[in-house]
Amino acid sequence: MATTAASGPAKFLASLQASFDSPGSSRTAVKSASGATVSVTVVDSIENTGAKLVKCNPDEVAALRAAEPGVRVVPVVYFKPALHRPEIEQKVRTAAGKAVAGKLTLTIVSAKTGKPVAGVFVVAFTSFANREGAQGTTNSKGQVSLALGGTKKKIDRLYILADLNLWPAMLKNVTISNGQVIKLQDLDPKFTDCVRHFYPKTTLEMGAGVRVGVVDTGIALNHPNLVVEGGQNTVTGEKPDDFGDNGGSGHGTHCAGIIASRKAPMGVAPGVILRSYRVFGKNSDGASNFAIAKAIDAGVSEGCDILSMSLGGGDADTLTEEAIANARAAGVLIFAANGNDERQPVSFPAANHFCQAVSAMGRTGTYPPKTEPSGSVAKPFGTDKKNFIADFSNIGDDTDFTGPGVGVISTVPKGLGVMSGTSMACPAEAGAAARVIAANPTIVEMTRNADRWAAMVQAVSGNAKKLGFGAIFEGQGMIR
């Protein structure tokens, strides 16, 4: 069986919706011009006359097209958070090609308290270029066993990626030994990371009156730094009012904090009206095009001025493209992350013409030595040689802006965490855009149509400053 999203004539959509709304029934019958009946299962719907999520096999798809020639049937595809996270692609093997025998154990502790840290993702690259090595996650004792062979091993790069209140570490050309203890630096909320370097002296009023929706993994609703007005969970089969954090990486909460944290570390535009649109299922890192399209529709319907989407990686998708076009027609500005495929072309949906695509840049000195962000320094460097485009960032002619996305401190469900990625750069620029739009009340008050969208794009672009990287890396530069 295949799950597809169908959109088409109002008559057909209305008949599907009638079946979908009927208690205890999710099947609908459609008659073809020849009189044949096609029966499909309706799983979900975007409003009364929007696209329907239907379950059907290939024969039913063909029959459906024949029955209603105006209906478009597109497959469900999935997108991932645009978070930079180093991982191995192949295990360490012997000369004969067999996996090595023998493991060594590391213990990860807090430098401040000396206590072991559980849930830390450790990646040991014996060859970073080939993404070869071993990885694992620390247990309750802060210990992780790595299948590297023997009790001592020379490591090209060692990443220790803590999610909560600690700086992730990155060590180059080190030898690690069984039983070794490694200390991680604790976070200081007032540390000047790259976001706070470029957006200092933020006040609680910045962005006031602008409504920003975060289309992501949900936002932790009880975080002391954040105020969430409302939102919607658009994941099929889950409760619509469950738009808080999905229990995964805390990615959406981190993005939300970059925009609107009201305590240290301050967001770029703390005064915005913040909304959460959860498109990732519980503990899932995949968001369907249907959930994303439904979230965009909800954001438009609920009065958002800006939507921030730090996700991507799939092929261009008709359903998502239509939702983005509808948002533009309703005067809503969408920011999307370029993707983290190491200089590959801008990923979808950021590559869509009606999205504002954001690359990730960083700045040396805005993270401690031997921490994970130091591994992302790469050419080109800007006019200020401390500035660089992150090695992981996608680039290309579709790039509209660049934003700080290397070693960003922000909110996570149980405190603060550091993340890197075009995922972080995207909300930084969405927040900066909210500042610009809030300072132009005539734009906010315009009729919600494509002219309003164009006015917002022009205002935001007019406040961008080029940093000397070149257009394919930075577009119009950074919104200031």
HELIX and SHEET records of a PDB file:
HELIX    1   1 ALA A   10  ASP A   21  1                                  12    
HELIX    2   2 PRO A   58  ALA A   67  1                                  10    
HELIX    3   3 CYS A  194  PHE A  198  1                                   5    
HELIX    4   4 HIS A  251  ALA A  260  1                                  10    
HELIX    5   5 ASN A  289  SER A  301  1                                  13    
HELIX    6   6 THR A  318  ALA A  329  1                                  12    
HELIX    7   7 GLU A  372  SER A  376  5                                   5    
HELIX    8   8 THR A  422  ALA A  438  1                                  17    
HELIX    9   9 PRO A  441  VAL A  444  1                                   4    
HELIX   10  10 ALA A  450  GLY A  462  1                                  13    
HELIX   11  11 ALA A  471  GLU A  474  1                                   4    
SHEET    1   A 5 ARG A  27  LYS A  31  0                                        
SHEET    2   A 5 THR A  37  SER A  45 -1                                        
SHEET    3   A 5 LYS A  52  CYS A  56 -1                                        
SHEET    4   A 5 ALA A   2  SER A   7 -1                                        
SHEET    5   A 5 ARG A  72  PRO A  75 -1                                        
SHEET    1   B 3 ALA A 287  SER A 288  0                                        
SHEET    2   B 3 TYR A  78  PRO A  81 -1                                        
SHEET    3   B 3 LEU A 311  GLY A 312 -1                                        
SHEET    1   C 5 GLN A  90  LYS A  91  0                                        
SHEET    2   C 5 GLU A 132  THR A 137  1                                        
SHEET    3   C 5 PHE A 121  SER A 127 -1                                        
SHEET    4   C 5 LYS A 152  LEU A 161 -1                                        
SHEET    5   C 5 ALA A 169  SER A 177 -1                                        
SHEET    1   D 3 GLN A 143  LEU A 146  0                                        
SHEET    2   D 3 LEU A 104  SER A 110 -1                                        
SHEET    3   D 3 GLN A 180  LEU A 184  1                                        
SHEET    1   E 7 VAL A 228  ASN A 233  0                                        
SHEET    2   E 7 ILE A 273  ARG A 278  1                                        
SHEET    3   E 7 ARG A 211  ASP A 216  1                                        
SHEET    4   E 7 ILE A 306  MET A 309  1                                        
SHEET    5   E 7 LEU A 333  ALA A 337  1                                        
SHEET    6   E 7 CYS A 355  ARG A 363  1                                        
SHEET    7   E 7 ASN A 387  ILE A 389 -1                                        
SHEET    1   F 7 VAL A 228  ASN A 233  0                                        
SHEET    2   F 7 ILE A 273  ARG A 278  1                                        
SHEET    3   F 7 ARG A 211  ASP A 216  1                                        
SHEET    4   F 7 ILE A 306  MET A 309  1                                        
SHEET    5   F 7 LEU A 333  ALA A 337  1                                        
SHEET    6   F 7 CYS A 355  ARG A 363  1                                        
SHEET    7   F 7 THR A 399  PRO A 404  1                                        
SHEET    1   G 2 VAL A 408  VAL A 412  0                                        
SHEET    2   G 2 GLY A 415  MET A 419 -1                                        
SHEET    1   H 2 ALA A 464  LYS A 465  0                                        
SHEET    2   H 2 MET A 478  ILE A 479 -1                                        
END                                                                             
